[in-house]
Amino acid sequence: MHRYYYGLDGIRFFSAFAVVVFHLGFYVWASEYSSISIIFAGAAKFEALTPVAWMGWIGVQIFFVISGFVIANSANGATPFSFLRSRLIRLWPAAWICATVTLILRLMAGESFLPVLDIEYVRSLALWPRGTWIDGAYWSLAVEIGFYALVFCLLLTANFRRLSLMAWGLTLVSSAYLSIAMLKQLGVAAPGGWFDVLARYAEFLPLRHGAYFAVGIWLWMLSNRSLPRTAWLGLGLAFAFGVLEIEMRAMELQNFEATIAMTQPLIVPVIVWLIAVGVIIACTRRPEIFAPRTEAGRERLKLAGKVTYPLYLVHSAAGATMMRWLIISGLPPYLALVVSIALVLGIATLVAVYAEPVVRKPLAAALDGLGTAGARVNALGLLFRRSDAIPLKQG
């Protein structure tokens, strides 16, 4: 029986909301060539929000840590097929619905379906690892899917107990990649064309963000009193290179994407990430303290967790489109921002509560049918063999 960590739902929602504020309160006007700035077309500026909004992208780095934790928790002792089924049921319904909502809004705003939106829409429906997508926020799904593929391989080979070794691999590979990338960014070294080729695949291998998943994996082991002593060194290394990646991202944003953020201190997003990870440690080491005492409170926190994924998918392009409409219609910019955030929250809630279950039910039935048929095929036996499990030492 997998333990439910209510505190993680609150951190998930905070992470997604931080990204919403970043995209709609800062990136939509401060970046010159991004897809949402093109959609927004300079309708307004929210310069007063810059000190807070510019670093909201840190929500993604927080979420990658949570993902490493949650996937380790859910995959422990699973079969490869059950793990694959759970991921497809989790990812596809919301992606299909949110991509369709975004497409409709962009078409209503006057964009043409051919020859760009059609390809972006299909890529989004398929969760294709290479962009562009109907909404730029889909890029992080490619990173997630790359991580899921590694966990799937562990389950397929019945080697889940080697999860800590996989975390070491993620850390070392990510550390090497980030070291070279930082040297290149600082102009200290020019690694050559091979690195540029590698960088195009860095999102879904995963290379750049592997350290965050490693942190999440080891925190899951720590929460279950099963962290190997040798992993403490790896955890420290993963933390260090997670901080390095955050600094790199902040520098990229300030130097190339939104130079108005140049005056903002680079240390602040690092501090926010470290605090968030500290809260993750606290609420997973002592989950009973962070669990609401009432059933109603637990359900509200679960709802916040459910809303997180569709909110992340639907907020950016759709939010920028709606906010531009509101401003053009005469609504004061800051009020339009608040209304747009409320609208994307409402859409995400409707998707999570009503639309997703409708799509998930036939998808689950179809996957179950495939599973029943596949289980009868001897050649596919590896997919249905339960992997070894890491013993849980909760308490």
Secondary structure, 3 states (H helix, E strand, C coil): CCCCCHHHHHHHHHHHHHHHHHHHHHHHHHCCCCHHHHHHCCCCCCHHHHHHHCCCCHHHHHHHHHHHHHHHHHHCCCCHHHHHHHHHHHHHHHHHHHHHHHHHHHHHCCCCHHHHHHHHHHHHHHCCCCCCCCCHHHHHHHHHHHHHHHHHHHHHCCCHHHHHHHHHHHHHHHHHHHHHHHHHHCCCCCCCHHHHHHHCCCCCCCCCCHHHHHHHHHHHHHHCCCCCCCHHHHHHHHHHHHHHHHHHHHHHHHHHHCHHHHHCCCHHHHHHHHHHHHHHHHHHHCHHHHCCCCHHHHHHHHHHHHHHHHHHHHCHHHHHHHHHHHHHCCCCHHHHHHHHHHHHHHHHHHHHHHHHHHHHHHHHHHHHHHHHHHHCCHHHHHHHCCCCCCCCCCC
